[in-house]
Structures are given as structure tokens and as C-alpha cells.
Amino acid sequence: MPKSDKTEEKVANSPVSAPAEKEEKIDFSKVEIEPLFADFVDFETFSKSDFRAVKVLNCEAVKKSKKLLKFTLDDGTGVERTILSGIHAYYEPEELVGKTLLAITNLPPRPMMGIESCGMLISAVHHEEGEEKLHLLMLDNHIPAGAKMY
């Protein structure tokens, strides 16, 4: 094989690297964070909270509500779980289908708008220039439904 063929073969077989993504610069200088709780929670109390990865199977706006989204979730048990969350001002339902989220699953069921909500999705909340900002915690999609969080 001529020398130029080997060079072409090496180029053809070398791994192609994806173009480097530009890291988004975020200005946190105007963010206001609520003070941390002064009271401690003992480990036994904390360990009673059952945090799990959940996969969004379906998400829809709740009729007659401007705030609520109804999530149908896979929590790893084989039985679909319904959680309602007042985050419609921040997210459209269709953009959340297929996402992996973090939920606390052992809260007592709570009726909301005639629908029983069985848990709570976990979000990060802060204020910026007097406006509330909310980011639903989204997990790596490689984490299976039902994985316990510690």
C-alpha cells in the first residue's frame, strides 16, 4: 500500500470529535437565595423521606387551573404515579415528557382540583430582581425509574 493510502486510512479510521460546545456564561450576581434553615434535622427524620428518580410518561395542563400540571410518572414500581405540580408558568407540558425527574414519593396523597397527587417533584427556586425563578430538577436519563436518592 502506498504511503498516501496509509495516511488516508488513518484519517478515515481516526475518531471524530464533536465540535466543542461553548459553555453558557450565567450571571448569578442578581440572584437572591433564601436563608438556610437554622434548625437541624436528625438523620433518622431525613432518612424517612423517600426520594426517587421518576420518568415522565405524560404531562398535561389541569383544566380550570392556570398553574397546575398533571404528571403521569414511572416510579419503578410498575404502577403509574400521578403528581400535580404548580409549575405551568415555567414549563409547557410537552417539553417534560420523557424527562427523568426527582420526586419525594412517600408524602400522603393530597387532593388538588379533584385529582389525587401522590408525591412532590423537587425544584430549585430563587428570586432574581424581585421575580421568582424555578427550575425543575432533571436527572441524567441513564438513571432508571425508581432509583433511590440519598
C-alpha positions as CSV (number, residue, x, y, z in Angstrom):
1,M,0.0,0.0,0.0
2,P,1.5,3.4,-1.0
3,K,2.3,5.8,1.8
4,S,-0.5,8.2,0.9
5,D,-3.1,5.4,1.2
6,K,-2.0,4.7,4.8
7,T,-2.4,8.3,5.7
8,E,-5.9,8.3,4.2
9,E,-6.7,5.1,6.0
10,K,-5.5,6.6,9.4
11,V,-7.6,9.7,8.8
12,A,-10.7,7.6,7.9
13,N,-10.3,5.4,11.0
14,S,-9.5,8.1,13.5
15,P,-12.2,9.1,15.9
16,V,-14.2,12.2,15.0
17,S,-14.5,14.6,17.9
18,A,-17.7,16.6,18.2
19,P,-17.2,20.4,18.0
20,A,-16.6,21.8,21.4
21,E,-19.8,23.3,22.9
22,K,-19.5,26.8,24.2
23,E,-20.2,26.8,27.9
24,E,-23.0,29.1,28.6
25,K,-21.9,32.0,30.8
26,I,-24.5,32.6,33.5
27,D,-24.6,35.8,35.6
28,F,-25.6,34.9,39.1
29,S,-24.8,38.3,40.6
30,K,-28.5,39.3,40.9
31,V,-29.7,36.0,42.4
32,E,-31.3,36.2,45.9
33,I,-31.2,32.9,47.9
34,E,-33.4,32.3,50.9
35,P,-31.5,31.9,54.1
36,L,-30.7,28.3,55.2
37,F,-32.7,26.8,58.0
38,A,-31.2,27.3,61.4
39,D,-32.7,24.1,62.8
40,F,-31.0,20.8,62.2
41,V,-32.9,17.7,61.1
42,D,-31.7,14.5,62.6
43,F,-30.6,11.7,60.3
44,E,-33.5,9.4,61.3
45,T,-36.0,12.1,60.2
46,F,-34.2,12.8,56.9
47,S,-33.9,9.1,56.1
48,K,-37.7,8.7,56.3
49,S,-38.0,10.8,53.1
50,D,-38.1,8.6,50.0
51,F,-36.5,10.5,47.1
52,R,-36.7,8.6,43.8
53,A,-35.9,9.1,40.1
54,V,-39.2,9.2,38.1
55,K,-39.7,9.2,34.3
56,V,-42.4,11.4,32.8
57,L,-44.7,9.2,30.8
58,N,-47.3,12.0,30.2
59,C,-47.8,15.6,31.3
60,E,-50.8,17.8,30.7
61,A,-52.3,21.0,32.0
62,V,-55.1,20.6,34.5
63,K,-58.3,22.1,33.2
64,K,-59.6,25.1,35.2
65,S,-56.1,25.7,36.6
66,K,-53.6,28.2,35.4
67,K,-50.8,26.8,37.5
68,L,-51.1,23.0,37.7
69,L,-49.6,20.4,35.5
70,K,-50.6,16.7,35.9
71,F,-47.7,14.3,35.6
72,T,-48.1,10.6,34.9
73,L,-44.9,9.0,36.1
74,D,-43.0,5.7,36.1
75,D,-41.6,5.4,39.6
76,G,-40.1,1.9,39.1
77,T,-43.0,0.0,40.8
78,G,-44.9,-1.0,37.7
79,V,-47.8,1.2,38.8
80,E,-48.2,4.7,37.3
81,R,-47.9,7.5,39.8
82,T,-49.8,10.8,39.5
83,I,-48.2,14.0,40.8
84,L,-49.6,17.5,40.4
85,S,-47.2,20.4,40.4
86,G,-47.9,24.2,40.2
87,I,-45.2,24.9,37.6
88,H,-47.1,25.7,34.5
89,A,-45.8,29.3,34.5
90,Y,-42.3,27.8,34.0
91,Y,-42.8,24.8,31.7
92,E,-45.1,23.6,29.0
93,P,-46.3,20.0,29.5
94,E,-45.0,18.6,26.2
95,E,-41.4,19.7,26.9
96,L,-41.3,17.5,30.0
97,V,-42.5,14.2,28.6
98,G,-39.6,11.7,28.6
99,K,-37.5,13.6,31.2
100,T,-36.1,12.0,34.3
101,L,-37.1,14.0,37.4
102,L,-36.6,13.8,41.2
103,A,-39.6,13.2,43.4
104,I,-40.4,12.6,47.0
105,T,-42.7,9.6,46.9
106,N,-43.8,8.9,50.4
107,L,-45.9,12.0,51.2
108,P,-49.5,11.3,52.0
109,P,-51.8,11.7,48.9
110,R,-53.2,15.2,48.6
111,P,-56.4,16.1,46.6
112,M,-55.9,19.1,44.3
113,M,-58.6,20.2,41.8
114,G,-60.3,16.9,42.3
115,I,-57.2,14.8,41.4
116,E,-55.1,13.0,44.0
117,S,-51.4,14.0,43.9
118,C,-49.2,11.2,45.2
119,G,-45.8,12.9,45.9
120,M,-43.9,16.1,45.1
121,L,-41.5,16.9,42.3
122,I,-38.4,18.7,43.5
123,S,-37.4,22.1,42.1
124,A,-34.8,24.7,42.7
125,V,-36.3,28.1,43.5
126,H,-34.7,31.5,43.9
127,H,-35.5,35.2,43.3
128,E,-33.8,37.4,40.8
129,E,-34.6,41.1,40.5
130,G,-37.8,40.5,42.5
131,E,-39.0,37.7,40.2
132,E,-39.3,34.1,41.3
133,K,-37.4,31.6,39.2
134,L,-38.0,27.9,39.2
135,H,-36.0,25.0,37.7
136,L,-37.4,21.5,37.9
137,L,-34.5,19.2,38.9
138,M,-33.9,17.0,35.9
139,L,-31.7,13.9,36.2
140,D,-29.5,12.1,33.8
141,N,-31.7,9.9,31.6
142,H,-29.4,6.9,32.3
143,I,-30.8,6.8,35.8
144,P,-33.6,4.2,35.9
145,A,-37.1,4.9,37.2
146,G,-37.3,4.0,40.9
147,A,-33.6,4.6,41.7
148,K,-33.3,5.8,45.3
149,M,-31.6,9.1,46.0
150,Y,-29.5,9.6,49.2
